Amino acid sequence: MLARTVQRAAPTLFLPLTRTLSKTAITMTKSNTDAMKPAEFLDRFGGLATHYSKYRPTYPAAMYDYLGSLTSTSTNQNKDTLAVDVGCGTGQATFELSRRYSRVLGLDGSPGQIAQANEIVGGPKNVQFAVATATDLADHVPEAAADLVTVAQAVHWFDLPRFYGAAATALRPGGHLAVWTYPIPRLTSTALQAEFDAFYEMLHAGHWWDGIIRKYVDSRYTALPFPVVDELVEVVPAPKPWTVVDAWELEHLIGFISSWSAVGNAKAAGLDPVAEWQPRFEAAWPKDANTKVLMPVTVEWDIIMRVARKKD
């Protein structure tokens, strides 16, 4: 536990702020930023929001407990805690963070994703959502107001230097930035895994994935430039990966891959790779020896997280 407490004014969260990020507030390291070109926001997932909400994996409670501990063991002794979930999608992580932080704001540039999040019936009262890109953070969060900024399976899409700078400004001293990803899942069926891997590689070969962005995920974020700005220092060692285990029917596999941006890109070009590949998945799927009914398949994902702390 650090000795001193940082005093701060009560955040004016949920009241839109009009302010510009100071050009001198954040110091970038040139060697890390030269290779990262700004990316204009494209709504890749708005039309996939239903599949995204229903079929993407949920994260384990132990991971959220870890995120909660980042604030409880830091310089902030104020019970009024704020977490900001950037690139929140339909709110899978946002809602869980509300169990550990007194206020949570979910931001996503996709109106379709935010609409889906707002349709959750009986959602926590301490959560609000707004349509905003990662670089719009300063318009929604006062300077030094956030205890935690999170990005779940999305930071690889961001304009990294600008986002890291905005996150550093939004965080209070001693606050944390946590980003995480999950590579493609492991399936217990060897034959089905082979078809799944072949489908994934087919999307690569067709250039339906977005270049280096997917390479960040495939590298388990080891290739991801992080945290780039001098005000943020990476927490070492990184937390050990968490493993998510689920049981899939064919519907779940089809729904999961239908939520991929690469599939959305292919469909926008008039192709339907999922429909083309579905008979191959069905043929490879384990079946009951007597009834030939498709059996549930165990699936596992590793959740890999990197964390940075803002200097005091």
C-alpha positions, 0 to 999 in steps of 0.5 A: 500500500502506498503511503500517500492519498491523492486528493481529487475533486469529485468527477463530473462523469456523465456530464459531457465535457468540451475540452481539448487534450493538451499537446504538451501533456503527454510525451510520446516515445518516437521509436514506438510511435513511428510504426503506428499510423492513425486509423479512422474509426470504422464501425466493423461490429455494429451489424454484428452486435447481436452475434457479438453479445450472444456468442463472444466469451465471457470473462472469469470472476477472478479476472474482474477481482484482479481489476478491482484489486488494482484500485483497492491497493493503490493510492486512491482511498476514496470509496467513489471509484470510476472505471471507464471501459473503452471499446466496450462493445455490448457491455460484457466487461462493463457490467461486471466492472460495476460490481467492483467500481461505484461508477462505470462508463462504457464507450464505443464508437459503434451506435449498434453496439451501444444500442445493444448494450442499452437494451440489457434489461435490469442493467446496473444503475451505476453504468452508463454508455455513450457512443464515442471512439477511443480518442474521444475519451477526453470529451467524456472523462475529466482529467485525472478522474478515472481509477481504471481504464479497460479495453477488452479485445479492442485496443488493437483497433485503436490509434494507439499513440492517441489513445494511450495519451488520452488514457494517461490524461483521464487516469488519476496518478496511480490509476491503471490501464488494463488491456486484454485479448484472447486468441482463437479457442482450443477445441477438444475435437482434433478434427473440428480444431483442424477445420476451425484452424483451416477456416481461420487461415482461409480468412487470412489468405483472403486478406479479410483480416485487417493486417497487423491489427490481427497480428497483435492478437495472434501474438497474444499481445506480445507484439502490441506497442504498450504503453508508449507514453512516458506517463504510463509504466507497464506492470511487470510481471503481467498477470498470469493468463486466465482460462475460460472453459465453455461447451459449444453446440454447432450454433455457438461455433457458427455464432462466434465466427459470425461475430468476427470482423473478417467475416463481416468484411467478406459479407460486405463484399458479397461472400458468405464464408460461414455458410460455405464452411458450415457443412465442413464443421458439421462433418467434423463435429463429434457425434453420438455413436448410436444416434449420430446426434452432434455432441457438445464440444469443450472449448477453451480460451486464454485471456491475456492481459497487459497492465500499465500504471500512471506515475504519481 
